[in-house]
Amino acid sequence: MNVTTRHNRLLLYPWPLAWAVILALTTAPAAAAADGPVDLPPRPQAPGIIEIEPIDADGLIADLPTVEFADDQTPRSWLSACPTGGEVAEQVASALAEGDRDRWEQLDGSFQPLAPEHLIEQTWPDWKDAINLRALGDNRPNITSTHITVIRNDRERIVRICHGAAGINVHAHVWLNGTVAPHGGFARLEPGLYIMVVRANHGRRSHWIPWTFAYLAPRLTEVTGQQIEQLHAWRLSQWEKTVQGSKADEAAMLAAIRFKPETIRGKEGFFRIGQSENGRWWLIDPDGNAFYHKAVTGLNAGGMGGRRANRPPVDPDTVEQWLDILREAGFNTLGSWTTPEFFEQGMPFTEIIEGYYVGPWLHGDRYHTGGIPDVWDPRWAENVDAKCRELCTPLRDNRDLVGYFLENERGFREWLRPGERIIARSPTFRPGGPIDEREGLRLAAEPQFDTRGLALLQYCLTLADDTMPAYKRAWQFVLERHGGIEQVGRAWGIELGSRQDLRNLTARGEILISEGYLEDLDAFVRLWVEQHHRIIVEAIRRYDPNHLILGMRHGGTPHPSVLEVEAEWTDVVSRNNYRAEFFEAFDHMYHLQGRPILNGEFGTVTDSFYWVRNPIEPPGGHTPPQRRDLRARDAMDRIFAHPGVVGVSKYRWYGPGADKMWNPRTESPHWEKINGLRWHNHRAVSIAAASNQPPPQTNPAPHGQYFLALHDGVVSVRRLPPATEADEPSERINPSMLMIGLIAREGDWDGTVYGNGIRGRVTDVSSDDGAYTINIEIEARPGLLTGLRGKGEYALQLRPRGTDLIGSFKGTWNQRPVQGRAVGHRHRPLPDPEL
């Protein structure tokens, strides 16, 4: 027996680096990365198809389990050996393919039929039967196993190969009739028998994610040549967007944009902000043209103004070298933590104040993580003034300065997230559970309390130092609202006879959650944010009345009470991002606040890009590099098109780590990272300008794969233990976004609902005047980087807008009512989920 491989053209993309280049075009090929900059990514090559002939059946095959070909189904009959050496699988594949009985008999001594308990049904993420590698290896780490089955194929077909390995540090390799069959590759099979050999390894845990499973679900999925051609055409179209963007006249596109005069904020002759006649927000450069901010943060990252590494200035030659690289790669702005030697070089830049690093603070004599300054202390205002005088005075007339960020990822202890609510069955809860009343609790003369978990108002009211201005202002606030301390207690559902009673309550570990308290908390947070912003912004304006105020660089979406006050004090709001749901998160914040948003920093080298699956992925999913590049391109192209986002900022230029662009150890650039960003930058202005159009008059029928975000589509419930055994526990209800996938074919919707660990179905579809009502049911189970478990039913109201879907939904999640906005986009125009 032997296997002949005709035109053994392995696909380029199964190998991780090359796959990433061809599929998503956001990383440079290794050779180009080593040699220096390249202008464009390589043109995608047509996928190859491995031609594999069937084996000649004889007595050797009778010793192996044989199954009929089943499309996209894991065979249930295997010979398995565990543990095995690393080369055993390759030797077995070769011996069986060549019909070498002697070699097979030397190897098969440890192979046994796979026990039923080692094959489990409907595993994450594909809801397919799978081999439980951990159980097969007695839950030991770093175990290699080998698996063999024979597939009887009844006709000629093209298949996509899937090893189905799932879990952190779970790897697999597949051979078909002795030929390497890479995950995601295509093979042409003829009628006959095909030996599938799989080597799997579930390695040692080397990741922060809890290592809870290791699955193997090898299978073959039937595809057509036409599907492969369409996939290649789609990749070419994505590549051509980058090519076209590199040739576009960005200056002409931006100069053609006209603004609504009433929306413009800022001083003429400096950077301003305004909304175009078609409703998109833009920065406006000092010459009056639209400007799309494409920045990189952390040049040098030393000195004052948030540059806390305190590095010495960069020498002039290095400044020139770095700026040349950035300009050549399409960057046009310097983000936060850029030191002053870069300020007078003809490239726009931003500055950051960071009032949180100015004391005095509510706790301690220096800033610590999670700390908060006493914004009511006159000394804080004086120190903020001194910092703004030093930072802002030299920049007052600088036309290259875009504006000032106020802080970086600092909160106000507002406690609740957007949409979050409390079902309070008692006025307080105690994280450690009820106090045993028989034992009691002895309090120290001066109670000490744990500040973790306390919202801003309770925190300030129970400060140990009652001379602090924040303490005095908090008590003034509640007494003015309620008239006296006993009235405060009644409003909050607790007994208060003195301020010490509230301190004692806090010292017992109780946290206030009553409706009356939460109303006061919201009002006090608003008062606090107003004070914080007023002091910093007025200090900036004393020394620089000319430049924009760019907001807080939020790490997430803060509570609406913060957003509403912030909108009154800033020209632009800002938020950072390290998640692939870039558009969805910013769109949610834009919907809540209605203000233009500048991305303060982003990164795509995170678990969200590598490990979190897209709502629709081909069988077995992508490899992490494949997924990262697909998600990165999708995320960046969509954020460029958002009507409220005026620019992005890559984190960061200098330093060690996977996402830095300059390596301080070698004193050289990371070209492979720079080129990926260069290609994003090629597309940014073209996509942003293309989105600056009136709404389409007609919308084509939906066709392709759609990813849909249901904002507040699921809720998690956290039990809040009562403070006493006599009380019932309360609940903290936290809504979050649900991402699902739907497939449309010329306006007709497939019956399957997809998602990360989600299985669902479309139960009904109706349409009226171009809008669709789609009823769906889903079930979710936890997996890698998804803890979602439950069932949901939703009625989606969706209207196409170009290639997007806009609408709303109502339904239930785990029998709790949910509703919110539904925002979707066409991931690609190919409806087939097999590729």
C-alpha positions in Angstrom: 0.0 0.0 0.0 1.1 3.6 -0.6 -0.3 7.0 -0.8 0.5 9.2 -3.8 0.1 12.9 -3.3 -0.6 14.6 -6.6 0.3 18.3 -6.6 1.1 18.3 -2.9 0.2 22.0 -2.5 -0.2 22.6 1.2 -2.2 25.7 1.9 0.0 28.7 2.9 -2.2 29.6 5.8 -2.2 26.6 8.0 1.2 27.5 9.4 0.6 30.2 12.0 2.7 33.1 10.8 1.9 32.7 7.1 -1.8 32.0 7.8 -2.0 35.3 9.7 -0.5 37.2 6.8 -2.6 35.7 4.1 -5.9 35.6 6.0 -6.0 39.0 7.6 -3.0 40.9 6.2 -2.1 42.7 9.5 1.3 41.3 10.2 4.4 41.4 8.1 6.1 38.3 6.7 9.1 37.3 8.8 11.7 38.1 6.1 10.3 41.6 5.5 10.1 42.2 9.2 13.7 41.5 9.6 14.8 43.6 6.6 12.9 46.7 7.5 9.7 48.5 6.3 7.5 47.3 3.5 4.7 49.4 2.0 2.0 46.8 1.4 1.2 43.3 2.6 1.7 40.4 0.2 -1.0 39.6 -2.3 -3.1 36.6 -1.0 -2.4 33.4 -2.9 -5.2 31.1 -3.9 -5.6 28.3 -1.4 -4.1 25.0 -2.4 -5.8 21.6 -2.2 -4.0 18.5 -1.1 -4.7 15.6 -3.4 -4.8 12.4 -1.5 -5.5 9.0 -3.0 -7.2 6.3 -0.9 -5.3 3.3 0.5 -5.7 -0.2 -0.9 -7.7 -2.2 1.6 -6.2 -5.4 3.0 -5.9 -7.2 6.3 -4.1 -4.5 8.1 -7.1 -2.2 7.9 -9.2 -4.9 9.5 -7.3 -4.3 12.8 -8.4 -0.6 12.9 -11.8 0.9 13.7 -13.6 2.0 10.6 -16.3 4.7 10.3 -18.4 6.0 7.5 -17.7 9.6 6.4 -19.9 12.0 8.3 -19.8 15.6 7.4 -18.4 17.7 10.3 -18.8 14.9 12.8 -16.1 13.6 15.1 -15.6 9.8 14.6 -16.7 7.8 17.6 -14.4 4.8 17.1 -10.7 5.2 17.8 -7.6 3.3 18.7 -5.7 5.5 21.2 -2.4 5.4 23.1 -1.6 7.7 26.0 1.0 8.7 26.8 3.1 8.3 23.7 6.4 9.8 22.4 6.3 12.8 20.2 7.3 10.9 17.1 5.0 7.9 17.5 2.1 9.5 15.6 4.2 10.3 12.6 5.7 6.8 12.6 2.3 5.2 12.9 0.9 7.3 10.0 3.8 6.4 7.8 3.7 2.6 8.7 -0.1 2.4 8.1 0.0 4.4 4.9 2.7 2.2 3.5 1.1 -1.0 4.6 4.2 -1.9 6.7 2.8 -4.6 9.0 6.1 -5.2 10.8 6.5 -1.5 11.8 2.8 -1.3 12.8 3.1 -4.4 15.0 6.1 -2.8 16.7 4.1 0.3 17.5 0.6 -0.9 18.2 1.2 -2.7 21.5 0.0 0.3 23.5 -3.0 1.1 21.4 -6.4 0.3 22.8 -10.0 1.1 21.7 -11.0 4.4 23.1 -13.1 3.9 26.2 -16.6 5.3 26.1 -15.9 7.4 29.2 -13.2 9.3 27.4 -15.5 10.4 24.6 -17.9 13.1 25.7 -20.8 14.6 23.9 -21.4 18.2 22.8 -18.3 19.8 24.1 -17.4 23.5 24.0 -16.8 25.2 21.6 -18.5 23.5 18.7 -21.0 21.3 20.5 -19.4 18.3 19.0 -18.4 15.0 20.4 -14.8 15.1 21.6 -12.0 13.1 23.2 -11.4 14.3 26.7 -7.6 14.5 26.7 -7.3 15.3 30.4 -9.3 12.3 31.5 -7.4 10.1 29.0 -4.1 11.3 30.6 -5.4 10.8 34.2 -5.5 14.6 34.5 -1.7 14.9 34.3 -0.3 17.9 32.4 2.0 17.8 29.4 0.7 14.4 28.1 1.0 13.4 24.4 -1.5 10.9 23.0 -2.0 9.3 19.5 -5.3 8.4 18.0 -6.2 6.3 14.9 -9.4 5.8 12.9 -10.3 4.8 9.3 -12.8 6.9 7.4 -14.7 5.2 4.5 -15.4 7.8 1.9 -18.1 7.0 -0.6 -17.5 9.6 -3.3 -15.2 12.3 -4.5 -15.3 15.4 -2.3 -13.3 18.4 -1.1 -13.0 18.6 2.7 -11.7 21.1 5.2 -9.5 19.5 7.8 -10.1 20.2 11.5 -8.1 18.8 14.5 -10.6 20.2 16.9 -8.1 20.9 19.7 -9.5 23.2 22.3 -8.1 24.6 25.5 -5.0 26.5 26.7 -1.8 24.9 25.5 -3.7 22.1 23.6 -2.1 21.3 20.3 -2.7 18.7 17.6 -1.4 17.5 14.3 -3.3 15.4 11.7 -2.2 12.9 9.0 -4.5 11.5 6.3 -3.0 8.4 4.7 0.4 9.5 5.8 0.1 13.1 4.4 0.3 16.0 6.8 -3.2 17.5 6.9 -3.0 20.9 8.6 -5.9 22.4 10.5 -7.9 24.5 8.2 -6.4 23.0 5.1 -8.3 21.6 2.1 -7.9 18.1 0.7 -9.5 16.3 -2.2 -10.7 12.8 -1.3 -11.7 10.0 -3.7 -13.9 7.0 -3.0 -12.1 4.7 -0.6 -10.4 4.4 2.8 -8.5 7.2 4.6 -6.5 6.6 7.8 -6.7 9.6 10.1 -3.9 9.7 12.7 -3.9 12.5 15.2 -1.2 13.5 17.7 -2.5 15.6 20.6 -0.7 17.3 23.5 -2.3 19.0 26.5 0.6 21.0 27.9 1.4 22.5 31.2 -0.6 25.5 32.3 1.3 28.6 31.4 -1.6 31.2 31.3 -3.7 33.0 33.8 -6.8 31.4 32.5 -7.9 28.5 34.7 -7.0 25.3 32.8 -10.2 23.4 33.0 -10.5 21.3 29.8 -8.5 19.8 27.0 -10.6 18.5 24.1 -9.9 16.9 20.7 -12.6 16.7 18.1 -10.9 15.8 14.7 -13.3 15.8 11.7 -13.6 16.6 8.0 -16.1 19.1 6.7 -17.3 19.0 3.1 -16.8 22.2 1.0 -17.0 23.0 -2.6 -14.5 24.5 -5.0 -16.8 27.4 -5.6 -16.8 28.2 -1.8 -13.0 28.1 -1.8 -12.9 30.5 -4.8 -15.3 32.9 -3.1 -13.2 32.8 0.1 -10.1 33.7 -1.9 -12.0 36.5 -3.7 -13.0 37.9 -0.3 -9.5 37.9 0.9 -8.4 39.7 -2.3 -11.0 42.3 -1.7 -9.7 42.9 1.8 -6.2 43.2 0.5 -7.3 45.6 -2.2 -8.8 47.9 0.5 -5.3 48.3 1.9 -3.8 48.9 -1.6 -6.4 51.5 -2.5 -6.0 53.2 0.9 -2.2 53.4 0.4 -2.8 55.3 -2.9 -5.7 57.5 -1.7 -5.2 61.3 -1.5 -6.0 61.7 2.2 -5.5 65.4 2.2 -8.1 65.9 -0.6 -10.6 63.7 1.1 -10.3 65.5 4.4 -10.3 69.0 2.8 -13.7 68.2 1.1 -15.5 67.7 4.4 -17.8 70.5 5.5 -18.9 71.2 9.1 -22.0 72.4 10.9 -20.8 75.7 12.4 -22.9 75.3 15.5 -21.2 72.1 16.5 -17.6 73.4 16.3 -15.8 73.8 19.7 -12.3 75.2 20.2 -10.2 78.2 19.2 -9.7 79.0 15.6 -6.1 78.6 14.6 -5.7 75.6 16.9 -7.2 72.0 16.9 -10.9 72.0 17.2 -13.8 69.5 17.1 -16.9 69.6 14.9 -19.6 67.5 13.3 -19.8 67.3 9.5 -22.9 68.1 7.5 -23.5 64.4 7.3 -23.3 63.8 11.0 -19.8 62.4 11.5 -17.5 63.9 14.1 -14.0 65.0 13.2 -11.1 66.8 14.7 -10.3 70.0 12.8 -6.7 70.9 12.3 -5.4 74.5 12.7 -5.9 75.1 9.0 -9.6 74.2 9.2 -9.5 70.8 7.6 -10.9 67.5 9.0 -8.2 65.5 10.8 -8.3 61.8 11.7 -6.0 61.2 14.7 -3.7 58.2 14.2 -1.4 58.2 17.2 1.1 56.1 19.1 1.6 56.6 22.9 4.5 56.4 25.1 7.4 57.9 23.2 10.1 57.9 25.9 7.5 57.7 28.7 9.6 59.6 31.2 9.3 62.9 33.1 6.3 64.9 34.3 2.7 64.9 33.1 2.0 61.2 33.6 5.4 60.2 32.2 6.1 58.4 35.5 9.1 56.3 34.3 11.3 59.5 34.6 13.6 58.6 31.8 16.0 61.2 30.5 15.2 63.0 27.3 15.8 61.3 24.0 18.7 62.7 22.0 17.9 64.8 18.9 19.1 62.1 16.4 16.8 59.5 18.0 13.9 61.9 18.1 14.3 62.4 14.3 14.7 58.7 13.7 11.6 57.8 15.6 9.4 60.5 14.1 10.6 59.5 10.6 9.6 55.9 11.2 6.2 56.9 12.6 5.4 59.3 9.7 6.5 56.7 7.2 4.2 54.2 8.9 1.2 56.5 8.6 1.0 57.9 12.1 0.2 61.6 12.4 -0.1 62.2 16.1 1.9 61.5 19.3 -0.3 60.2 22.2 0.0 60.4 25.9 3.3 60.1 27.7 5.3 61.7 25.0 8.1 63.9 26.4 8.7 67.6 25.4 11.7 66.9 23.2 9.1 65.6 20.6 6.8 68.7 21.0 8.5 71.1 18.6 9.0 68.7 15.6 6.0 69.5 13.4 3.9 66.6 14.5 0.7 66.9 16.4 0.7 65.6 20.0 -1.3 65.4 23.2 -0.6 66.1 26.8 -2.0 64.5 30.0 -2.5 66.2 33.4 -3.2 63.3 35.7 -4.7 65.0 38.7 -4.9 61.7 40.6 -1.1 61.8 41.0 -1.5 65.1 42.9 -2.2 65.0 46.6 -3.5 65.1 49.2 -5.4 61.8 48.9 -8.3 60.3 50.9 -6.1 57.5 52.1 -2.3 57.7 52.7 0.3 60.3 52.0 1.0 59.2 48.4 -0.9 57.9 45.4 -1.6 54.2 45.5 -3.5 52.0 43.1 -7.2 52.6 43.4 -6.6 55.7 45.5 -8.5 59.0 45.0 -7.5 62.6 45.7 -9.5 64.8 48.1 -10.9 67.1 45.5 -12.4 69.3 48.2 -9.1 70.0 49.8 -7.8 73.5 48.8 -4.3 72.0 48.7 -5.3 69.7 45.9 -6.5 72.6 43.9 -3.3 74.5 44.5 -1.2 71.4 43.5 -3.3 70.9 40.4 -2.8 74.6 39.5 1.0 74.3 40.0 1.1 71.2 37.7 -1.0 72.9 35.0 1.1 76.0 35.2 4.2 74.0 34.5 2.7 71.8 31.8 0.4 74.1 30.0 2.1 77.5 30.0 4.8 76.5 27.5 2.1 75.0 25.2 -0.3 77.9 25.2 0.4 79.0 21.6 1.6 75.6 20.2 -0.4 74.9 17.0 0.6 71.2 17.1 -1.0 70.4 20.5 -4.3 68.7 20.0 -5.4 69.0 23.6 -5.2 67.7 27.2 -6.3 64.5 28.7 -7.3 64.8 32.3 -6.6 61.3 33.8 -5.8 57.8 32.7 -8.2 54.9 33.7 -9.3 56.4 37.1 -12.7 56.0 38.5 -14.8 57.8 41.1 -16.0 54.8 43.2 -19.4 55.2 41.6 -19.8 51.4 42.3 -22.5 50.5 39.7 -21.8 50.0 36.1 -24.1 51.3 33.3 -27.4 49.4 33.5 -26.4 47.6 36.7 -29.0 47.6 39.5 -29.5 46.3 43.0 -32.4 44.3 44.4 -32.0 45.3 48.0 -33.8 43.0 50.5 -32.1 44.7 53.3 -30.4 48.2 53.5 -26.9 46.7 53.7 -24.9 43.6 52.8 -21.8 42.1 54.3 -19.3 40.4 51.8 -18.1 38.0 54.5 -21.7 36.9 55.3 -23.8 37.5 58.4 -22.3 38.1 61.8 -23.2 35.4 64.3 -25.2 37.4 66.8 -24.3 35.0 69.6 -20.7 35.9 69.2 -21.2 39.6 68.5 -18.5 41.9 67.2 -16.3 43.9 69.4 -15.3 47.2 67.9 -12.1 49.1 68.6 -12.3 52.5 70.2 -11.4 53.9 66.8 -13.0 51.5 64.3 -10.8 50.4 61.4 -12.6 49.4 58.2 -11.7 47.9 54.9 -12.2 50.5 52.2 -12.4 47.9 49.4 -15.8 47.7 48.0 -17.1 50.9 49.5 -18.8 53.4 47.2 -17.7 57.0 47.3 -20.3 58.4 49.6 -20.0 55.8 52.4 -16.2 55.9 52.0 -16.1 59.7 52.6 -18.7 59.7 55.4 -16.7 57.1 57.4 -13.1 58.5 56.9 -11.0 58.0 60.0 -9.8 61.6 59.8 -12.9 63.8 60.3 -10.8 66.9 59.6 -10.5 66.0 55.9 -12.5 68.3 53.6 -14.1 65.3 51.8 -15.5 64.1 55.1 -16.9 67.4 55.9 -18.4 67.9 52.4 -20.0 64.5 52.4 -21.8 65.1 55.7 -22.8 68.6 54.6 -24.3 67.0 51.4 -26.4 64.4 53.2 -27.6 66.6 56.0 -28.6 69.3 53.5 -30.6 66.7 51.6 -32.3 65.1 54.6 -32.3 67.7 57.4 -30.6 65.7 60.2 -28.7 62.5 60.9 -31.8 60.6 62.0 -33.6 61.5 58.8 -30.5 60.3 56.9 -30.9 57.0 58.6 -34.6 56.7 57.8 -34.0 57.6 54.2 -31.4 54.8 54.0 -33.4 52.3 56.0 -30.9 52.1 58.9 -30.8 53.5 62.5 -28.5 56.4 62.9 -28.2 58.4 66.0 -24.7 59.8 65.4 -21.9 59.8 62.9 -20.2 57.1 65.0 -23.1 54.7 64.3 -22.3 54.9 60.6 -18.6 54.3 61.3 -19.5 51.3 63.4 -21.7 49.9 60.6 -18.8 50.3 58.2 -16.3 48.8 60.6 -18.5 45.7 60.8 -18.0 45.3 57.1 -21.5 46.3 56.0 -21.9 48.1 52.7 -25.0 50.3 52.1 -27.2 49.3 49.2 -30.7 50.7 50.0 -32.6 52.6 47.3 -32.4 55.8 49.3 -28.6 55.5 49.7 -28.0 54.7 46.1 -29.9 57.8 45.0 -27.8 59.9 47.3 -24.6 58.1 46.0 -25.5 59.0 42.4 -26.0 62.7 43.3 -22.8 62.8 45.4 -20.8 61.2 42.5 -22.1 63.9 40.2 -21.1 66.6 42.7 -17.6 65.0 43.0 -17.0 64.6 39.3 -18.1 68.2 38.8 -15.6 69.4 41.4 -12.8 67.3 40.0 -13.3 68.4 36.4 -14.0 72.0 37.3 -10.7 72.4 39.2 -8.5 70.7 36.5 -10.2 72.4 33.5 -10.2 75.8 35.1 -6.5 75.4 35.9 -5.7 74.4 32.3 -7.7 77.3 31.0 -5.8 79.8 33.3 -2.6 78.9 31.5 -3.8 77.7 28.2 -7.2 78.9 26.9 -6.6 77.7 23.3 -6.6 73.9 23.3 -9.2 71.1 23.6 -10.0 69.2 26.7 -9.9 65.5 25.8 -11.5 63.8 28.8 -10.6 61.0 31.2 -9.2 58.1 29.1 -11.6 55.8 30.7 -10.7 52.2 31.0 -14.3 51.1 30.5 -17.7 52.8 30.2 -18.3 54.6 33.5 -21.7 55.1 35.1 -24.0 57.6 33.3 -23.7 59.9 36.3 -20.0 60.4 35.4 -20.6 60.6 31.7 -23.3 63.3 32.0 -21.2 65.6 34.1 -18.1 65.0 32.0 -19.9 66.0 28.9 -20.3 69.5 30.4 -16.6 70.0 30.9 -14.8 68.4 28.0 -14.7 69.0 24.3 -14.0 65.3 23.5 -14.4 62.2 25.7 -11.8 59.5 25.7 -11.6 55.8 26.3 -9.0 53.1 26.1 -9.6 49.6 24.5 -8.0 46.2 24.5 -11.0 44.2 23.4 -12.0 43.0 19.9 -15.5 44.4 20.5 -14.0 47.9 19.9 -16.9 49.3 17.9 -19.5 47.8 20.2 -18.0 49.2 23.4 -17.5 52.7 22.0 -20.9 52.7 20.3 -22.5 51.9 23.7 -20.6 54.8 25.3 -21.5 57.1 22.4 -25.1 56.2 22.7 -25.1 57.0 26.4 -23.2 60.3 26.2 -23.6 61.5 22.6 -20.2 63.1 22.5 -17.3 62.6 20.1 -14.8 60.0 21.4 -11.1 59.9 21.0 -9.5 56.5 21.7 -6.7 57.1 24.2 -5.0 53.8 23.6 -5.6 50.4 22.0 -3.8 47.1 21.7 -4.6 43.9 19.8 -2.1 41.6 21.5 -4.5 40.5 24.2 -6.5 37.4 25.1 -9.6 39.1 23.6 -8.1 38.9 20.2 -6.3 35.5 20.4 -8.6 33.3 22.5 -12.2 34.7 22.3 -13.9 33.1 19.4 -15.8 35.1 16.8 -19.6 34.4 16.8 -19.1 32.4 13.6 -15.9 30.5 13.0 -15.3 27.5 10.7 -15.4 24.0 12.2 -12.8 23.7 15.0 -12.2 27.4 14.9 -9.2 29.4 13.9 -5.7 29.1 15.4 -5.0 31.9 17.9 -2.8 33.8 15.3 -5.5 33.5 12.6 -8.2 34.7 15.0 -6.1 37.6 16.3 -5.6 38.9 12.8 -9.1 38.5 11.7 -10.5 40.2 14.8 -7.9 42.9 14.7 -8.7 43.9 11.2 -12.4 43.7 11.8 -12.1 45.8 15.0 -9.9 48.5 13.5 -11.9 48.9 10.2 -15.1 49.1 12.1 -13.9 51.7 14.6 -12.6 53.8 11.7 -16.1 53.9 10.3 -17.8 54.9 13.6 -19.4 58.3 13.3 -18.5 59.4 16.8 -14.8 58.2 16.9 -12.3 60.9 15.9 -9.1 58.9 16.2 -7.2 56.0 17.7 -3.9 55.7 19.6 -1.7 52.6 19.6 -0.2 51.6 23.0 2.8 52.0 22.9 6.1 52.9 21.2 8.8 52.3 23.8 9.5 49.4 26.1 9.6 45.6 26.3 6.6 43.4 25.8 4.6 41.9 23.0 2.8 45.1 21.9 5.7 47.6 21.9 7.0 49.0 18.7 10.6 49.9 19.7 12.8 47.3 21.5 15.0 49.0 24.1 17.2 46.0 24.4 18.2 45.9 20.7 17.6 49.7 20.1 15.7 48.8 17.0 12.1 48.8 15.8 9.8 45.8 15.7 9.0 46.0 12.0 6.5 43.2 12.1 4.4 45.2 14.5 4.9 48.5 12.7 3.9 47.1 9.4 0.7 45.6 10.7 -0.2 49.1 12.0 1.0 50.7 8.8 -1.6 48.7 6.9 -4.3 49.7 9.4 -3.2 53.3 8.9 -3.4 53.0 5.1 -7.1 52.2 5.5 -8.1 54.6 8.3 -8.8 57.8 6.5 -10.4 56.2 3.5 -12.8 54.2 5.7 -13.5 57.3 7.9 -14.1 59.5 4.8 -16.3 56.9 3.2 -18.4 56.7 6.3 -19.0 60.5 6.1 -21.9 60.1 3.7 -25.6 60.6 4.0 -27.6 57.5 5.0 -28.2 55.2 2.0 -31.5 55.6 0.3 -31.8 51.9 -0.4 -30.4 49.0 1.4 -29.5 45.6 -0.2 -31.0 42.5 1.2 -28.8 41.1 3.9 -26.4 38.4 2.6 -23.5 36.9 4.4 -22.3 36.4 8.0 -23.5 38.9 10.5 -22.2 39.5 14.0 -24.8 41.1 16.2 -24.3 42.7 19.6 -27.2 42.7 22.0 -26.4 45.4 24.5 -27.6 44.3 28.0 -28.6 41.0 26.3 -27.6 38.8 29.3 -27.5 39.4 33.0 -25.4 37.9 35.7 -26.7 37.8 39.2 -24.4 38.1 42.2 -25.7 37.2 45.6 -25.1 39.8 48.3 -25.0 38.1 51.7 -27.0 39.9 54.4 -25.4 41.5 57.4 -27.5 39.5 59.8 -29.0 36.1 59.7 -32.5 37.5 60.0 -32.2 39.3 56.7 -32.6 37.9 53.2 -29.7 38.1 50.7 -29.9 40.9 48.2 -28.9 40.7 44.5 -26.6 42.7 42.2 -27.9 42.4 38.6 -25.3 43.1 36.0 -26.2 43.3 32.4 -23.6 42.7 29.7 -23.3 42.4 26.0 -24.2 39.2 24.1 -22.5 38.6 20.8 -24.2 36.2 18.4 -23.9 35.3 14.7 -26.6 35.0 12.1 -26.4 34.0 8.4 -28.5 35.6 5.7 -28.9 34.5 2.1 -30.4 37.3 0.0 -32.7 38.3 2.8 -33.5 34.8 3.9 -32.2 33.9 7.4 -30.7 30.5 8.2 -32.1 28.6 11.0 -28.9 28.5 13.1 -27.8 31.0 15.7 -24.0 31.0 16.4 -21.8 32.3 19.1 -18.8 31.6 21.4 -20.0 28.6 23.3 -23.6 29.3 22.1 -26.0 27.0 20.3 -29.3 28.4 19.1 -32.0 28.5 16.4 -34.2 30.9 14.6 -37.8 30.1 15.5 -39.6 32.7 13.3 -38.8 35.4 10.8 -41.1 38.1 9.4 -40.4 41.2 7.4 -42.2 44.5 6.8 -41.0 47.5 4.8 -37.4 46.3 4.7 -37.2 45.6 8.5 -37.0 42.1 10.0 -38.4 40.6 13.1 -36.3 37.6 14.1 -37.2 35.4 17.0 -34.4 33.3 18.4 -33.6 30.8 21.2 -30.1 30.2 22.5 -28.3 28.1 25.0 -24.8 29.0 26.3 -22.2 27.1 28.3 -18.9 28.1 29.8 -15.7 27.7 27.9 -12.3 29.4 27.3 -12.7 33.0 28.3 -16.5 32.8 28.4 -18.3 32.0 31.7 -21.8 32.4 30.1 -24.2 29.7 31.1 -27.9 29.8 30.5 -30.8 30.0 28.1 -32.3 33.0 26.3 -35.2 33.9 24.1 -35.2 37.1 22.1 -37.3 39.0 19.6 -35.0 41.0 17.4 -36.2 44.1 15.5 -33.6 44.8 12.8 -33.3 47.2 9.9 -30.5 47.0 7.4 -28.4 50.2 7.0 -25.8 49.5 4.3 -24.0 46.4 5.5 -25.0 47.1 9.1 -28.0 46.0 11.1 -29.6 48.5 13.5 -32.4 47.9 15.9 -33.5 46.6 19.3 -34.5 43.5 21.1 -36.7 42.2 23.9 -36.6 38.9 25.6 -35.5 36.8 28.6 -32.2 35.5 29.8 -32.5 32.7 32.4 -36.1 33.8 32.7 -35.2 37.4 33.6 -36.5 40.1 31.3 -33.9 41.9 29.2 -34.1 44.5 26.5 -31.8 46.9 24.7 -30.1 48.0 21.5 -29.1 45.6 18.8 -26.2 46.6 16.6 -24.7 44.3 13.9 -22.4 44.3 11.0 -21.6 42.0 8.1 -18.4 40.3 8.9 -18.0 39.0 5.4 -20.4 38.6 2.4 -20.0 34.8 2.3 -22.8 33.0 4.1 -21.1 29.6 4.3 -19.9 28.9 7.9 -17.7 26.0 6.8 -14.7 28.2 5.7 
